[in-house]
């Protein structure tokens, strides 16, 4: 199989550093051209599943504008600043959002958010043996409540669909797969 090839890019919207849209002309492997292929650009981001030294999972209950019904559970997450390393961003977000630091970090993978329209790359991490070191200093827009859940509670919440964003669900499922019971 051959990949698609971008023949032309035309900016359509440059809203902010958080959102741009381009109009692409694409050449398919069979020689056909696709005109007006929308390509969405948002910053790459991290999601980190944090497990404390006591074996509890750190997460949030929060409202999110883009989630139907608004209320969801969520792991640590945040945009990666241009030029920053994903692991460094994950460690910073963990400390800022939760007040925890962890010595043991594992990369769970980097994944395209939308395989056909771009959007961003999600960098997923697992942090283990986390300890509370300082009060959170989050600058998030949404109200959030910090929760400490057992492994069983985390599994139940995941299976019940309480994590309402695909990257969050993927991060948690991967973390549960690679950790001991």
N, CA and C of each residue as an Amber inpcrd file, in Angstrom:
protein
   543
   0.8270000  -1.1850000   0.0000000   0.0000000   0.0000000   0.0000000
   0.8700000   1.2470000   0.0000000   0.4030000   2.2410000  -0.7050000
   1.1040000   3.5160000  -0.7610000   0.3240000   4.5660000   0.0220000
   1.0340000   5.5210000   0.6240000   0.3360000   6.5820000   1.3630000
  -0.2590000   7.6250000   0.4140000  -1.2130000   8.3670000   0.9310000
  -1.7520000   9.5040000   0.2050000  -0.6760000  10.5910000   0.1790000
  -0.7240000  11.4390000  -0.8630000   0.2690000  12.4960000  -0.9940000
  -0.4340000  13.8510000  -1.0410000   0.0560000  14.7910000  -0.2400000
  -0.4850000  16.1450000  -0.2510000   0.1490000  16.9170000  -1.3960000
  -0.6980000  17.3830000  -2.3190000  -0.2160000  18.1570000  -3.4580000
  -0.2230000  19.6540000  -3.1770000  -1.2140000  20.0890000  -2.4020000
  -1.3490000  21.5240000  -2.1380000  -2.0310000  21.7380000  -0.7950000
  -1.6170000  22.7950000  -0.1080000  -2.2340000  23.2040000   1.1660000
  -2.6210000  24.6750000   1.0400000  -3.8160000  24.9730000   1.5110000
  -4.2590000  26.3640000   1.5130000  -4.8780000  26.6630000   2.8670000
  -4.3650000  27.6680000   3.5880000  -4.9670000  28.0220000   4.8750000
  -6.4120000  28.4970000   4.6840000  -7.2860000  28.0140000   5.5410000
  -8.6940000  28.4190000   5.5210000  -9.0110000  29.2290000   6.7710000
  -8.4590000  28.7940000   7.9140000  -8.7270000  29.4510000   9.1930000
  -7.4810000  29.3750000  10.0510000  -7.0770000  30.5090000  10.5770000
  -6.0060000  30.5470000  11.5710000  -6.5960000  31.2440000  12.7850000
  -7.3590000  30.4960000  13.5490000  -8.1150000  31.0620000  14.6550000
  -7.2180000  31.4710000  15.8170000  -6.2920000  30.5960000  16.1760000
  -5.3990000  30.8490000  17.3030000  -4.3410000  29.7610000  17.2890000
  -3.4910000  29.7680000  18.2990000  -2.4960000  28.6890000  18.3840000
  -3.1670000  27.3550000  18.6930000  -4.4610000  27.3920000  19.0400000
  -5.1800000  26.1720000  19.3750000  -5.9760000  25.5910000  18.2090000
  -6.1110000  26.3280000  17.1010000  -6.9110000  25.8030000  15.9930000
  -6.5840000  26.4860000  14.6740000  -6.2190000  25.6650000  13.6880000
  -6.0710000  26.0940000  12.3030000  -6.7330000  25.0490000  11.4240000
  -7.1980000  25.4860000  10.2660000  -7.7870000  24.5590000   9.2960000
  -7.1730000  24.8620000   7.9400000  -6.8070000  23.8050000   7.2320000
  -6.2760000  23.9390000   5.8810000  -7.1610000  23.1750000   4.9050000
  -7.1430000  23.6160000   3.6510000  -7.8210000  22.9330000   2.5490000
  -6.7240000  22.2480000   1.7350000  -6.7480000  20.9190000   1.6900000
  -5.7060000  20.1570000   0.9900000  -6.2220000  19.6010000  -0.3320000
  -5.3170000  19.4960000  -1.2770000  -5.5290000  18.7070000  -2.4880000
  -4.6460000  17.4810000  -2.3300000  -5.2610000  16.3080000  -2.4860000
  -4.5700000  15.0520000  -2.1820000  -4.5410000  14.1530000  -3.4040000
  -3.4150000  13.4830000  -3.5990000  -3.2610000  12.4800000  -4.6460000
  -3.3680000  11.1060000  -4.0040000  -4.3350000  10.3290000  -4.4590000
  -4.5100000   8.9660000  -3.9660000  -3.5530000   8.0210000  -4.6820000
  -3.2490000   6.8750000  -4.1050000  -2.3320000   5.9280000  -4.7430000
  -2.7710000   5.4650000  -6.1310000  -4.0810000   5.4820000  -6.3920000
  -4.5690000   5.0480000  -7.7130000  -4.5640000   6.1740000  -8.7420000
  -4.0410000   7.3580000  -8.3840000  -3.9190000   8.4730000  -9.3140000
  -5.0400000   9.5030000  -9.2320000  -6.1130000   9.2000000  -8.5350000
  -7.2020000  10.1780000  -8.3950000  -6.7720000  11.3070000  -7.4650000
  -7.3300000  12.4910000  -7.7180000  -7.0800000  13.6400000  -6.8550000
  -8.3410000  13.9810000  -6.0770000  -8.1570000  14.2970000  -4.8070000
  -9.2500000  14.7730000  -3.9700000  -9.0370000  16.2520000  -3.7220000
 -10.0160000  17.0570000  -4.0800000  -9.9770000  18.4900000  -3.8360000
 -10.6920000  18.7820000  -2.5130000 -10.3060000  19.8440000  -1.8720000
 -10.9900000  20.3690000  -0.6810000 -11.0600000  19.3580000   0.4660000
  -9.9300000  18.7200000   0.7570000  -9.8460000  17.8140000   1.9090000
  -9.5210000  18.6610000   3.1380000 -10.4660000  18.7360000   4.0690000
 -10.2640000  19.5500000   5.2690000  -9.2190000  18.9080000   6.1720000
  -8.2740000  19.7170000   6.6270000  -7.2100000  19.2670000   7.5180000
  -7.2060000  20.1720000   8.7400000  -7.3710000  19.5860000   9.9110000
  -7.5000000  20.3290000  11.1570000  -6.1960000  20.2280000  11.9460000
  -5.7390000  21.3550000  12.4560000  -4.4810000  21.3990000  13.1970000
  -4.7420000  21.9680000  14.5950000  -4.4740000  21.1590000  15.6100000
  -4.5080000  21.5950000  16.9990000  -3.2070000  21.1130000  17.6560000
  -2.8510000  21.6600000  18.8050000  -1.5890000  21.2350000  19.4260000
  -1.6160000  19.7690000  19.8670000  -0.4570000  19.1230000  19.7760000
  -0.3140000  17.7990000  20.3570000  -0.5120000  17.9150000  21.8610000
  -0.8990000  16.8050000  22.4970000  -1.1900000  16.8430000  23.9230000
  -0.7690000  15.5550000  24.6020000  -0.7810000  15.6110000  25.9230000
  -0.4890000  14.4290000  26.7410000  -1.7140000  14.0720000  27.5630000
  -1.8310000  12.7990000  27.8550000  -2.7110000  12.3040000  28.9090000
  -1.8620000  11.3650000  29.7360000  -1.9700000  11.4930000  31.0540000
  -1.1590000  10.6710000  31.9470000  -2.0450000  10.0280000  32.9990000
  -1.9030000   8.7180000  33.1190000  -2.5680000   7.9740000  34.1800000
  -1.5860000   7.9350000  35.3470000  -2.0270000   8.4310000  36.4920000
  -1.1700000   8.5520000  37.6650000  -1.6310000   7.5400000  38.7150000
  -0.6840000   6.7280000  39.2030000  -0.9770000   5.7750000  40.2740000
  -0.0740000   6.1230000  41.4600000  -0.6840000   6.3010000  42.6130000
   0.0670000   6.6970000  43.8100000   0.8670000   5.5130000  44.3610000
   1.7430000   5.8130000  45.2920000   2.5400000   4.8080000  45.9830000
   1.6300000   3.8040000  46.6990000   0.4140000   4.2480000  47.0640000
  -0.5620000   3.3740000  47.7350000  -1.3900000   2.5510000  46.7480000
  -1.1510000   2.7580000  45.4480000  -1.8850000   2.0040000  44.4280000
  -3.2110000   2.6120000  44.0190000  -3.4370000   3.8760000  44.3540000
  -4.6740000   4.5620000  43.9640000  -4.4690000   5.3370000  42.6700000
  -5.5130000   5.3950000  41.8540000  -5.4790000   6.1120000  40.5840000
  -5.9560000   7.5440000  40.8160000  -5.1720000   8.5040000  40.3350000
  -5.5040000   9.9180000  40.4660000  -6.2520000  10.3440000  39.2070000
  -7.4490000  10.9030000  39.3900000  -8.1890000  11.4250000  38.2400000
  -9.0790000  12.5670000  38.7020000  -9.8300000  13.1180000  37.7790000
 -10.7050000  14.2460000  38.0590000 -12.1390000  13.9170000  37.6820000
 -13.0570000  14.5160000  38.4010000 -14.4370000  14.6500000  37.9370000
 -14.5400000  16.1080000  37.5280000 -14.9670000  16.3490000  36.2810000
 -14.9990000  17.7200000  35.7970000 -16.0510000  17.8870000  34.7140000
 -16.3330000  19.1350000  34.4120000 -17.2220000  19.4110000  33.2880000
 -16.3460000  19.7770000  32.0940000 -16.7810000  19.3500000  30.9210000
 -16.0860000  19.6730000  29.6710000 -17.1190000  20.1460000  28.6590000
 -16.8430000  21.2490000  28.0370000 -17.7640000  21.8550000  27.0770000
 -18.0930000  20.9060000  25.9210000 -17.1050000  20.1520000  25.4450000
 -17.2970000  19.2920000  24.2850000 -17.8540000  17.9170000  24.5960000
 -18.1840000  17.6320000  25.8360000 -18.6990000  16.3230000  26.2330000
 -20.2100000  16.4230000  26.4470000 -20.9450000  15.5400000  25.7990000
 -22.4000000  15.5490000  25.9590000 -22.7530000  15.3670000  27.4340000
 -23.6010000  16.2200000  27.9370000 -23.9640000  16.1720000  29.3460000
 -22.9850000  16.9060000  30.2370000 -21.7910000  17.2190000  29.6980000
 -20.8270000  18.0440000  30.4050000 -19.9490000  17.3660000  31.4320000
 -20.4930000  16.4570000  32.2440000 -19.7380000  15.8660000  33.3470000
 -19.0270000  14.5870000  32.9090000 -17.7480000  14.4580000  33.3010000
 -16.9410000  13.3020000  32.9140000 -15.8400000  13.0730000  33.9460000
 -15.2870000  11.8730000  33.9400000 -14.0330000  11.6150000  34.6420000
 -12.9100000  11.8250000  33.6400000 -11.7440000  12.2170000  34.1290000
 -10.6210000  12.5050000  33.2320000  -9.2990000  12.2580000  33.9380000
  -8.2820000  11.7950000  33.1880000  -6.9240000  11.7290000  33.7370000
  -6.2550000  13.0930000  33.5910000  -5.0300000  13.1850000  34.0120000
  -4.2240000  14.3850000  33.8020000  -4.0500000  14.5800000  32.3010000
  -4.0840000  15.8210000  31.8760000  -3.8870000  16.0980000  30.4550000
  -3.5320000  17.5370000  30.2140000  -2.9780000  17.7860000  29.0210000
  -2.6680000  19.1590000  28.6570000  -1.9260000  19.2290000  27.3450000
  -1.9470000  20.4190000  26.7660000  -1.2410000  20.6530000  25.5110000
   0.2690000  20.6620000  25.7400000   0.9830000  20.2810000  24.7060000
   2.4470000  20.3280000  24.7200000   2.8590000  21.6510000  24.0900000
   3.6580000  22.4100000  24.8050000   4.1430000  23.6810000  24.2700000
   5.0520000  23.4000000  23.0720000   5.0610000  24.2870000  22.0580000
   5.9250000  24.0800000  20.8880000   7.3760000  23.8410000  21.2980000
   7.9740000  22.7910000  20.7550000   9.3630000  22.4570000  21.0410000
   9.5830000  21.6700000  22.3150000   8.5240000  21.4640000  23.1030000
   8.6680000  20.7440000  24.3740000   8.6140000  19.2340000  24.1550000
   9.2360000  18.5220000  25.0550000   9.2370000  17.0730000  25.0470000
   7.9360000  16.5600000  25.6920000   7.2560000  15.5720000  25.0980000
   6.0050000  15.0700000  25.6820000   6.1330000  14.5800000  27.1210000
   7.2090000  13.8650000  27.4610000   7.3750000  13.3830000  28.8260000
   7.5130000  14.5460000  29.8060000   8.2980000  15.5240000  29.4580000
   8.4600000  16.7020000  30.3120000   7.1190000  17.4040000  30.5080000
   6.3340000  17.5080000  29.4440000   5.0020000  18.1140000  29.5440000
   4.1030000  17.2950000  30.4670000   4.1710000  15.9740000  30.3610000
   3.3510000  15.1060000  31.2120000   3.7350000  15.2670000  32.6780000
   5.0190000  15.3200000  32.9580000   5.4780000  15.4810000  34.3350000
   5.0480000  16.8350000  34.9030000   5.1410000  17.8760000  34.0890000
   4.7230000  19.2170000  34.5150000   3.2180000  19.2510000  34.7830000
   2.4310000  18.6920000  33.8540000   0.9710000  18.6810000  34.0250000
   0.5710000  17.8950000  35.2750000   1.2450000  16.7940000  35.5190000
   0.9560000  15.9820000  36.7050000   1.1380000  16.8110000  37.9730000
   2.2640000  17.4690000  38.0830000   2.5690000  18.2760000  39.2700000
   1.6090000  19.4660000  39.3870000   1.3950000  20.1850000  38.2650000
   0.5420000  21.3740000  38.3060000  -0.9160000  21.0260000  38.6050000
  -1.4420000  20.0060000  37.9450000  -2.8680000  19.7060000  38.0630000
  -3.2290000  18.9480000  39.3370000  -2.3020000  18.1140000  39.8290000
  -2.6460000  17.2380000  40.9540000  -1.8270000  17.4880000  42.2110000
  -0.6390000  18.0580000  42.0610000   0.2620000  18.1960000  43.1980000
   1.1060000  16.9540000  43.4380000   1.0000000  15.9540000  42.5450000
   1.7680000  14.7120000  42.6820000   2.9740000  14.7270000  41.7530000
   4.0360000  14.0510000  42.1930000   5.2020000  13.7620000  41.3580000
   5.4470000  12.2700000  41.4150000   5.9030000  11.7260000  40.2900000
   6.1480000  10.2830000  40.2110000   7.5470000  10.0160000  39.6760000
   8.2490000   9.0260000  40.2640000   9.5870000   8.7010000  39.7800000
   9.5900000   7.7370000  38.5940000   8.4930000   7.0120000  38.4090000
   8.4550000   5.9370000  37.4030000   7.4570000   6.2640000  36.3030000
   7.9840000   6.5750000  35.1080000   7.1470000   6.9590000  33.9670000
   7.3170000   5.9570000  32.8390000   6.2060000   5.6230000  32.2100000
   6.2170000   4.7110000  31.0650000   5.4140000   5.3380000  29.9300000
   5.9990000   5.3770000  28.7460000   5.2990000   5.8820000  27.5640000
   4.3780000   4.7710000  27.0620000   3.0910000   5.0760000  26.9420000
   2.1130000   4.0860000  26.4850000   1.8420000   4.1810000  24.9900000
   2.4660000   5.1400000  24.3260000   2.3170000   5.2850000  22.8840000
   1.8890000   6.6800000  22.4840000   2.0730000   6.9620000  21.1940000
   1.6600000   8.2300000  20.5920000   0.7130000   7.8940000  19.4560000
  -0.4480000   8.5610000  19.4340000  -1.5220000   8.1600000  18.5290000
  -2.1430000   9.3650000  17.8380000  -2.4360000   9.2150000  16.5390000
  -3.1740000  10.2420000  15.8100000  -4.5790000  10.3280000  16.3900000
  -5.0730000  11.5390000  16.5620000  -6.4220000  11.7200000  17.0900000
  -7.4530000  11.3890000  16.0170000  -7.2100000  11.7980000  14.7810000
  -8.1100000  11.5060000  13.6670000  -7.2440000  11.0960000  12.4830000
  -7.3420000   9.8600000  12.0810000  -6.4920000   9.3160000  11.0300000
  -6.7030000   9.9340000   9.6650000  -7.8030000  10.6280000   9.4400000
  -8.0720000  11.2390000   8.1440000  -8.0580000  12.7610000   8.1390000
  -8.1960000  13.3860000   9.2930000  -8.3190000  14.8460000   9.3220000
  -7.2370000  15.5230000  10.1480000  -6.2600000  14.7460000  10.6430000
  -5.1710000  15.3520000  11.4000000  -5.5150000  15.5630000  12.8510000
  -5.8080000  16.7550000  13.2210000  -6.1580000  17.2510000  14.5430000
  -4.9200000  17.3530000  15.4270000  -4.3650000  16.2440000  15.9310000
  -3.2150000  16.3020000  16.8390000  -2.6960000  14.8920000  17.0530000
  -1.6250000  14.7900000  17.8120000  -1.1240000  13.5040000  18.2860000
  -1.2730000  13.4860000  19.7980000  -1.8460000  12.3880000  20.2950000
  -1.9900000  12.1800000  21.7360000  -0.8120000  11.3340000  22.2110000
  -0.0850000  11.8360000  23.1860000   1.0350000  11.1130000  23.7880000
   0.5560000  10.6250000  25.1530000   0.4830000   9.3070000  25.3240000
  -0.0970000   8.7200000  26.5260000   0.9910000   8.1660000  27.4370000
   0.8240000   8.4060000  28.7460000   1.8220000   8.0010000  29.7270000
   1.1760000   7.3600000  30.9460000   1.9740000   6.5500000  31.6160000
   1.6310000   5.9830000  32.9110000   2.7080000   6.4220000  33.8900000
   2.2870000   6.9870000  35.0250000   3.2100000   7.3800000  36.0980000
   2.8610000   6.5600000  37.3270000   3.8680000   5.8940000  37.9010000
   3.6240000   5.0440000  39.0610000   4.4440000   5.5180000  40.2700000
   3.9790000   5.0970000  41.4450000   4.6210000   5.4340000  42.7120000
   4.6110000   6.9340000  42.9800000   3.5160000   7.5770000  42.5810000
   3.3860000   9.0210000  42.7600000   3.1680000   9.3740000  44.2280000
   3.7300000  10.5080000  44.6110000   3.5840000  11.0420000  45.9680000
   3.0910000  12.4880000  45.8650000   2.2380000  12.8560000  46.8050000
   1.7470000  14.2290000  46.8800000   2.8700000  15.1080000  47.4100000
   3.2100000  16.1890000  46.6850000   4.3270000  17.0450000  47.0880000
   3.9480000  18.5150000  47.2620000   2.8100000  18.9350000  46.6920000
   2.4390000  20.3470000  46.7760000   0.9690000  20.5130000  46.3940000
   0.3610000  21.6040000  46.8040000  -1.0080000  21.8640000  46.3550000
  -1.0370000  22.0650000  44.8370000  -2.1080000  21.6190000  44.1740000
  -2.2090000  21.8170000  42.7190000  -2.1900000  23.3050000  42.3630000
  -1.6430000  23.5880000  41.1770000  -1.5850000  24.9600000  40.6620000
  -2.1990000  25.0020000  39.2690000  -3.3110000  24.3160000  39.0760000
  -3.9240000  24.2100000  37.7560000  -4.5260000  25.5410000  37.3320000
  -4.4180000  25.8200000  36.0330000  -5.0660000  27.0040000  35.4770000
  -6.1810000  26.5890000  34.5150000  -6.7350000  25.3980000  34.7460000
  -7.7920000  24.8870000  33.8750000  -9.0260000  25.7680000  33.9730000
  -9.7790000  25.8200000  32.8880000 -10.9840000  26.6350000  32.8360000
 -12.1610000  25.9740000  33.5400000 -12.1840000  24.6400000  33.5240000
 -13.3330000  23.9410000  34.0810000 -13.1480000  23.6620000  35.5710000
 -14.2940000  23.5880000  36.2640000 -14.2650000  23.1560000  37.6590000
 -13.8870000  21.6880000  37.6790000 -13.0740000  21.2970000  38.6430000
 -12.6990000  19.8900000  38.7360000 -12.5050000  19.4710000  40.1820000
 -12.7970000  18.2030000  40.4130000 -12.6440000  17.5990000  41.7330000
 -11.6300000  16.4710000  41.6000000 -10.5720000  16.5200000  42.3900000
  -9.5470000  15.4820000  42.3780000 -10.0730000  14.2470000  43.0970000
  -9.9380000  13.0920000  42.4520000 -10.3950000  11.8250000  43.0160000
  -9.2360000  10.8450000  43.1100000  -9.2760000   9.9840000  44.1100000
  -8.3500000   8.8650000  44.2350000  -9.2090000   7.6040000  44.2030000
  -9.0430000   6.7970000  43.1420000  -9.8620000   5.6080000  42.9520000
  -9.0250000   4.3410000  43.0510000  -9.6320000   3.2840000  43.5650000
  -8.9710000   1.9820000  43.5570000  -8.9400000   1.4650000  42.1260000
  -8.1400000   0.4430000  41.9030000  -8.0830000  -0.1850000  40.5860000
  -9.4740000  -0.6690000  40.1690000 -10.1920000  -1.3010000  41.0850000
 -11.5280000  -1.8060000  40.7720000 -12.4810000  -0.6660000  40.4200000
 -12.4390000   0.4210000  41.1730000 -13.2870000   1.5780000  40.8590000
 -12.9350000   2.1590000  39.4910000 -11.6380000   2.2030000  39.1720000
 -11.1980000   2.7180000  37.8730000 -11.7170000   1.8340000  36.7480000
 -11.5920000   0.5200000  36.9100000 -12.0880000  -0.4050000  35.8860000
 -13.5950000  -0.2440000  35.7030000 -14.3340000  -0.1420000  36.7970000
 -15.7880000   0.0140000  36.7090000 -16.1560000   1.3170000  36.0060000
 -15.4770000   2.3970000  36.3420000 -15.7510000   3.6900000  35.7090000
 -15.4310000   3.6430000  34.2220000 -14.3330000   3.0100000  33.8720000
 -13.9420000   2.8870000  32.4650000 -14.9860000   2.0930000  31.6930000
 -15.3960000   0.9480000  32.2290000 -16.3920000   0.1110000  31.5540000
 -17.7660000   0.7600000  31.5120000 -18.0640000   1.6280000  32.4580000
 -19.3570000   2.3210000  32.4900000 -19.3800000   3.5440000  31.5610000
 -18.2620000   3.8350000  30.9070000 -18.2130000   4.9710000  29.9910000
 -18.1250000   6.3160000  30.6770000 -17.5960000   6.3470000  31.8880000
 -17.5130000   7.6020000  32.6280000 -16.3560000   8.4840000  32.1700000
 -15.3850000   7.9240000  31.4350000 -14.3180000   8.7020000  30.8020000
 -14.7800000   8.9320000  29.3730000 -15.2300000  10.1330000  29.0600000
 -15.9890000  10.3860000  27.8410000 -15.1740000  10.9660000  26.6930000
 -13.8840000  10.7450000  26.7060000 -13.0140000  11.1870000  25.6260000
 -12.1520000   9.9840000  25.2080000 -11.9960000   9.7720000  23.9110000
 -11.3140000   8.5770000  23.4160000  -9.8780000   8.4530000  23.9210000
  -9.1310000   9.5570000  23.9500000  -7.7300000   9.4510000  24.4020000
  -7.6620000   9.0980000  25.8800000  -8.6110000   9.5580000  26.6750000
  -8.6260000   9.2220000  28.0990000  -8.9040000   7.7400000  28.2800000
  -9.8840000   7.2480000  27.5340000 -10.2350000   5.8290000  27.6140000
  -9.0520000   4.9650000  27.1850000  -8.3880000   5.3540000  26.1040000
  -7.2290000   4.5910000  25.6200000  -6.1130000   4.5910000  26.6640000
  -5.8090000   5.7400000  27.2290000  -4.7350000   5.8190000  28.2250000
  -5.0340000   4.9210000  29.4190000  -6.2630000   4.9810000  29.9110000
  -6.6240000   4.1720000  31.0800000  -6.6230000   2.6850000  30.7610000
  -7.1640000   2.3100000  29.6180000  -7.1780000   0.8920000  29.2390000
  -5.7550000   0.3650000  29.0910000  -4.8790000   1.1380000  28.4550000
  -3.4780000   0.7130000  28.3140000  -2.7950000   0.6150000  29.6710000
  -3.0420000   1.5870000  30.5330000  -2.4280000   1.5610000  31.8740000
  -2.8800000   0.3280000  32.6510000  -4.1610000   0.0070000  32.5690000
  -4.6560000  -1.1770000  33.2730000  -4.0440000  -2.4520000  32.7000000
  -3.7880000  -2.4680000  31.4040000  -3.1820000  -3.6600000  30.7810000
  -1.7370000  -3.8760000  31.2190000  -1.0040000  -2.7920000  31.4360000
   0.4330000  -2.9570000  31.7320000   0.7650000  -2.9550000  33.2180000
  -0.2370000  -2.7570000  34.0730000   0.0340000  -2.7670000  35.5110000
  -0.4780000  -4.0490000  36.1330000   0.0970000  -4.4130000  37.2410000
  -0.3110000  -5.6170000  37.9720000  -1.6000000  -5.3560000  38.7310000
  -2.3170000  -6.4450000  38.9720000  -3.5540000  -6.3060000  39.7630000
  -3.2580000  -6.3040000  41.2310000
